[in-house]
Amino acid sequence: QVQVVESGGGLVQPGGSLRLSCAASGSISSVSAMGWYRQAPGKQRDLVAQITTGGITKYADSVKGRFTISRDNAKTANLQMNSLKPEDTAVYYCSASIYTSPTFSYGTYWGQGTQVTVSS
């Protein structure tokens, strides 16, 4: 069984910073790309940032220069969010593309989401 767990959400004032963390655990052979998505009320879930095992990153235009995705190791990913704006308010989800053990089946696994609220 595979689990993906996020942490680090909360309430922050505009202009502030938050750091989200994501950890994959369980019957894992390897983790390829990891990413952060967000979903605001009434809107679709959109990609925020993604990072490959080789460290190649991709960002949504709306967060470029403010957010940074990184990986501590093969099974964890972080999202440093600076200069936060009210429009960044959403539930943030971590995704991990995983080869499971021992069957080596491939799939994308999601965390339960963590709320980020930017408000004064």
N, C-alpha and C positions, 0 to 999 in steps of 0.2 A: 504494500500500500504506500502511496505517495502523499505527502502533505506539503502545501505551500502556505506559509504564514507571514502576514505583514504586521508591522508595528510602527509606531511613531507618529500617528496622526494626532490631530488636536485642533485647538482654537488659537489663532495667531492674528495679530493686527496687520493691516496693510503695511508692506515694506519689511515685514519680519521674515524669519527663516524657520524652516522645519526640515528634519531629516527622516525619511522613511527607510525602513529596512525590510528585507524579504529573505526568508530562508526556506530552502527545499530540504525535505528529509524523507527517510523511508527507504523503500527498496529501489534504489537508484543506481544505475550503472554509470550514466553520465548526464550532464546538463549542458545543452547547447545555448541557445539564446535565452536571455531573460529580459523582461520588459515591464514597464509600468503603463497602465491605462487609467483613465478616469471617466466617471460618469456623473454628470450633474442631473438634478431632477428634471424629468421630461425630455432628456436628451440621450443620444446614443453613446455607447462606450467608445472612446477614442484613444488612440495611441498617444502617450506622452513622451516616452523615451524607451530605447531598446539598446541592448549591448550584447555582442556575440562573445564566444569564448576567446576570440582573438582580440577583443577590446574595441572592435569597431562599433561606433555609436550612431544612433539616429535620433533626432528630436523633432517634435512638432514645432512648427514655426512660432507658435504662440509662447513657447517656453525657452527658445534658443537664447543663450546668454544669461539665463536666470537659473535654470535647472541643470544639474550634472548627475548623470548615472554612472555608477562604478560597481565593480565586483571585488569583494574582499577575497573570495576564493571561488571554487567551482560551483558552490551551491548557495551562495548569498549574493544579493545585489542591494545597492542603496540608491536612494534618490535624494540628493541635496537640493532643496528648494529655497532660493533666495529671492528677495524683492517680490514677495508674494502680493498678489492682487485679489480683490474680491472675486473676480471671474475665475480664479483658480479653485474656488470652492467646489468640492465634488467628493465622491467616494473614489478612492484610489485603489486599484487592484494590481497585484503582481501576477505576472504569468511566467511560466518556466516551461521550456521545451525539453522534454526528458525522455531518455532511453531507460526503461525500467530493467530491473534485475529480478530473476535470471533470464526472462524471456526476451529481453532486448526489444520489446515493443516500444513504439514511439508515440508520444502524445503531448498535448499542451495542457498543463495543469494550472488552475487558478486559485489564488487565495480568497479569503472571505471578504476582503476589502477593509479599508480603514478611512474614516471620515477626516477630511481636511476642511476646515472652515476659516476663511479669511474675512475678518470683520472687525470694525472698531466698536 
